Amino acid sequence: MSPDTNPATPGREAEKAAAAIKVAYWPGCVSRGFTPELHGSMELTAEALGIEMVMLDRASCCGAGVIAEHNQELADSLNARTFALAQQTDLPMMNICSTCQGAQSECQERLDADAGYRDQINGALKPEGLEYVKSKDGWTNKNFLWLLVEDYGLDRLAEQVKRPLSGLRVGPFYGCYVLRPKGRLGYEEHPDRDLYLERVIRTLGGEVVDYDGARRCCGFPVITMNRETSLRQAGTHVADAIDAGADCLVTPCPLCHLNLDMQQPEAAKVVGRDLGLAVLHLPQLVGLALGFDPKQLGMPKHIASTLAVDDRVAALA
Amino acid sequence: MAEYTLKVRRYQPELEDGRADGAYWEEFDVELDPTLSVLDGILQAKNDQDGSIAVRCSCRAAICGSCGVKINGQSTLACKTQLGEAAEEAARIAEADAGATNGHPATHPGTPGGAAEDVARQVSTARPVIVVEPMANMPVIKDLVTDMEATHWEKYRRVSPWLMPTGPEPEREHIVPPESMVDVTQSVACIQCGACVSACLSMEADPDFIGPAALAKAYRFIGDPRDGQQEERLYDLANDPHGIYDCTHCFSCIDACPKGVAPMDQIMRLRRIAGHEHGIEDVNNGHSHEAAFVKIIEKKGTLDESLLLQESFAPGIKGKLMPTKRAIKGLLESIPTAIRGIRTGKMRSLPKLIPGVHHKLPGDSQDRVKEIYARAEESRTELNLYIIGEGGEEEGAPGGEHVPAGAIVPEPDEPKELA
């Protein structure tokens, strides 16, 4: 799977064109809010990979579990509307946020479970001429991480790598919403979704750092409610990754990014030690291996300095 | 029959001979049918190889809740996990550590504890090693036996786990319509095994968190129509800083529970009832955070993070309500973070800086979202998947007259169509 062993051949170009990937793209709120570098790096990376994205600009927030906590039918209706907008394009949907994935999968599970309930929700979409259709032509909604491994393919990704991230020690950080509960996140069909980040890191030429926090909670959902609990979670995971020798973390979730990166100086105070570990969005890590500069990928916008990563990558070029 | 290797976390307090507080790993090879349980494996090792292995068990049928342990990092019951599937899972997750560049002990999905310090060997041997550890978030008494008092039973008692009816005693039994009990059946299924407590990632960071088992039990009584203390119970649990708003929404308890109780879902029900039905403002600003979030999406369609921060801590700061001291503290605490964000360019634009400047959805989409709000806020249907099950698909009658099985519709009348 090493990029070196997969030289692009003329035949592969035709193959690549045949397998063009086009998706209805839901960037979510945070990727255009407090982590604008995520949406930006996704657009760059997608173009370089040959993934065509049709932006769902009329879609609303997924509710992040908070709207469902307030009123399940409301969350289900808003997400049914987003699914219907995506289905209208006849394209599978792609998100770039673990939290969107989890919140939307939760709503989709209820929508798919009962035809009567689905009819009731679709009634709310009728004025807009929209309808959510259960498993319409095998329609799916996948996080970029899942799409990259399951549809794009790691072999094809390896062929695209222009700058293998040799020696870069990367700690995976998944985000709860793409891990649990397994029952509604497609693990029956794709049991290894909790191993994809490791596979992507290795495909990009990087080294996987094994540390305690990879599949734990970043603490973000309670940052405004129990700051101490929240920051202790973030700080502990960052500290564990540093102790395990990580150069950076990588996450497919911008909300995890907020707690691990934006709140890192505050988390450092709670755990009582210096931190200072770069946290990359998944498209940024992919983008680095595709040859983009850290600046193009918006890495200077991060709170935890990415300079150590920048230097390592520059040395590879 | 097949051979399995169990790698058991031992702790013999009487041993403390320099081996890290008497804790160490020990492997046992057992030979059993793959459909037999990990508990059967442990008991065979105890019977044939080392009688000193301590494990708590009784029914061996996932009813008594005694044999809670962690298997391959996942909190569960030893009697409910088959040896064959545990070996397969051990082989599968070994990949995460294979070729890892550090010798750091790793854990796998969801749960605490150091499980795989010699994974390299695990990967290279033909037979995967099933890792068995005591539950987390509680002290270990000996080997796989934990002390559940402080983090489980004490918290369980904390929520007054008994019915507190008000009004005159009925002459005979309380009579309730069966459908009013539908929603509590899921929490009734709890067997107090502690697997969810072991898996709880909030409790890992905040040992005072009341926790998934006790809060699920709280819902069992709060959702019971015979109980007369609903509001008092909710007020208490919302205003404990380690109560319902201390759950970090990580879903670990849902995957750990061997009985499908989904404790986190019950905690969300508690929040929903506390906030919506009783309007309880809590000490953690949980309800104002939720209310602010819901309102912002109605007005803007996507999240205005600055406005969310302001409104979570100080709803109606522009003159309606006086924010509490704690809320002002919360708002102030977020300022250094905001300044750092402005400095790096993360928030260097007006819509990101000034609460309320955030754009709406394009075209008439925002109006459509508002209509969806109006409709859903009136109807508030809850689909209970525990009752209808995943295979509960039934084609609804055309015309939308069908009320989903398991749907909890608060009003007796059908959801109304939009005018």
Interface residues (C-beta under 8 A of the other chain):
Chain A: C29 V30 R32 G33 F34 T35 P36 E37 D57 R58 A59 S60 C61 G63 A64 G65 V66 I67 A68 E69 H70 N71 Q72 E73 L74 D76 S77 L78 R81 G102 E109 R110 D112 A113 D114 A115 G116 Y117 R118 D119 Q120 G123 A124 L125 P127 E128 R169 C176 Y177 L179 R180 P181 K182 G183 P191 D192 D194 L195 E198 R202 E207 V208 V209 D210 Y211 D212 A214 R215 R216 C217 G219 P221 V222 T224 M225 N226 R227 E228 T229 S230 R232 Q233 T236 D243 A244 G245 M262 Q263 P265 E266 P300 K301 H302 I303
Chain B: R92 I93 E95 A96 D97 G99 A100 T101 N102 H104 P105 A106 T107 H108 P109 G110 P112 G114 L201 S202 E204 A205 D206 F209 P241 H242 Y245 D246 C247 T248 H249 C250 F251 S252 I254 D255 A262 M268 R271 R272 G275 H276 N284 N285 G286 H289 E290 A291 F293 V294 I297 G301 T302 L303 D304 E305 L309 S312 F313 G330 E333 P336 T337 R340 G341 T344 G345 K346 M347 K352 L361 P362 G363 S365 R368 V369 E371 I372 Y373 R375 A376 E377 S379 R380 T381 E382 L383 L385 I388 G389 E390 G392 E393 E394 E395 G396 A397 G400 H402 V403 P404 A405 G406 A407 P415 E417 L418
